[in-house]
Each structure stands twice: as C-alpha cells, then as structure tokens.
C-alpha cells in the first residue's frame, strides 16, 4: 500500500471508530467470514474493519450504508448483493462474482476490481465508477457499455476491453495542483482496446462535482495523459 493510501485507510479507520462510538451499530474488527455460506445476510449499517469475506457465498446479501475498511471479498459470490450507500476504503473484490449487484450512492477509495467482468446494469456500473476514486479496473471487460457523463477520477482502465464503449461527456481528466503549478492527470488507458469507443466531449475538471470547473479535452491531451494512442477510437 502506498503512503497516500495508508493515510487514507488510517483516516477512514479513525472515522469509522468515531461513528461506531457515536451510535449503536454493529462493529466487526478482523472478523473472519471466509468460506462461509451467508446468502441473504444483512450487514447493512455496520462498521467492518479488516473483515475477511474471501470465498464466501454472499448472494443477495445487503451491505447498504455499511462502512468497510480493508475488507477482503476475494473470490466471494456477491451476485445480487446490495452495496447501495456503502463507504469502502481499500477493499478487495478480485475475482468476486458481482452479476446483478447494485451500487447506488456507493463511495469507494482504492478498491481493487482487477479484471471486472460482471453483468450489472449500465446505471449501476456508472454508479460504481463515479463513486470510486483511485480504483483498479485494469483488465476489465467493459465493451459496449454506456459510461456517458460519468466522472472517472483515478480509475485505472489499462488493458481493459473498451471496444464500443461510450465515454461521451465523461470526466476522464482532472487538474492536480502542486502549488504554484497545475498539471493535468487522466485515467490510464494504457494498452486498453478502444476500437469504436467514443470520447466525444470528454472533460477535464478542477472539481469533478462542479460542471462550471470543467472544460473539453482535445485528442492530443487525451493521448498524452492516458498513455494510449487511442487508435480506432472516436475522438473529440
């Protein structure tokens, strides 16, 4: 874990503990649910720190409004699970089954979705990606998906299959301030497959949540900062 991500995780841990002390909520620290059959269980509203769900059967489980730090869902069956309103820092979803899962209002930092290929509705995929900062979607299968208008901040899409994917109007770049300089950063598309992908009207923002701080990105800027030639893509 990088120093920055360690700091984020530490702050999230302190915040979760403060929340837990301020109200009566389920709190689980270093709990081990690995390999358990937990289909339909309700984990909503709880605080889970360092909890291990690796290999668990969690079909249709609810994590609504839960707060998780360093939770491990490696290889877990999360089909139809609800992550609506979740706040998750440094969580691992590698090889998890996520078909039909929902992510409305989810907020994640430094989550690992390497190789994501779940069948979720485009609306839910946009919700997941827009609420996921510094997340790893490298090698994911996202071809033909509609990500129009989605703010994608620090999302690693390197080596992903993005053929025919719509990024029209999406936020793919942002300004990083190292006072007094200001530099452009963009999501990594290095070695991604982008044939037929559309990047019309993609934007760079100072504050991705405020459209007034955004402006259009030209093709040269996209190529330079995404690490991709974007050959075969539909460019601005």
Secondary structure, DSSP 8 states (H G I E B T S, - for coil): --HHHHHHHHHHHHHHHHHHHHS---EEES-B-TT-B-TT-B-TT-EEES-B-TT-B-TT-B-TT-EEES-B-TT-B-TT-B-TT-EEES-B-TT-B-TT-B-TT-EEES-B-TT------HHHHHHHHHTEES-B-TT-B-TT-B-TT-B--S-B-TT-B-TT-B-TT-EEEEEEEETTEEEEEE---TT-B-TT-B-TT-EEESSTT-GGGEEE--HHHHHHHHT---TTSB--
